[in-house]
Every structure is written in structure tokens, then in C-alpha cells.
């Protein structure tokens, strides 16, 4: 599973995966200083979900998708308004 994150102009991030999300998978977003800003449980068995990030200011963030089997996928997330 290599998930794809797509950020909309309406303050949402859409996560799409080739495989269903494992039970216990979650999206975690950190700021540049490493502070945890958002932790959201992904719907197990689903292939995609949308999560509001409207409360995040324009900046660079680290998005981590942690699966139930200890795999972690990291990517840079840039929010511009």
C-alpha cells in the first residue's frame, strides 16, 4: 500500500490507497518542529477517506500514515492559501 494524499482548496486532504486501510491505521500530521497537530483514525477496510485540515495554517507539515501492521509512510504536506 502506497497511499496518495491530495489536498483540496476547501481545506480537506483526501487519502487514496490501492489496498484497503488496515484496522488501526491513522493519519498523523506534525509541524516543522515535530509537534503532533492532528491524529485521525482511518476507516478500516476502506480505500479512501477525506479529513478536514481547515484549521492548519499555511506551512509545511509532515504527514505520516501509520498502518495497523507497523508500516509507516511519510510525506511532506504543503498548505498554501
Order of alpha helices (4+ residues) and beta strands (2+ residues): beta-beta-beta-beta-beta-beta-beta
